[in-house]
Amino acid sequence: MTGTIAQVRPADERLAERLAEEYRQARIDMGPREAAAEWFTPLLRKWRRLLAGKGEGFTAREQLALAVTLDADLRSRDTLIVTAISPEVSMKQLRVMVEERYSLKSTALLECVLEG
């Protein structure tokens, strides 16, 4: 899927709604930490490859899954921002931000990156 948000087709909207429900259910069934690991970590890896100028773009389904995840979890959004600001942050540290979103380690990492 490419283009602007105004070009979203009804089928895309239905898929986004279905993905949002699947993510909500995953958070209930697996817990927020495991759901974030399963849903967001593969997207985060792909995002990092794209920032490094490697790999293919996101598929339409991946774009919607990313949007759903970012809408449901602001820490995922923060993690994408951190990767853009500080590409040297390790995947292990980024996973802490996503999977342990309210931990002191996660908050300290975000603060460190933002302070530059």
Protein Blocks (a to p, Z undefined) as FASTA:
>chain_A
ZZjfklpcfklmmmmmmmmmmmmmmmmmnopklmmmmmmmmmmmmmmmmmnopajdddfk
lmmmmmmmmmmomklmmmmmmmmmmmmbcfklmmmmmmmmmbmklmmmmmmmmnZZ
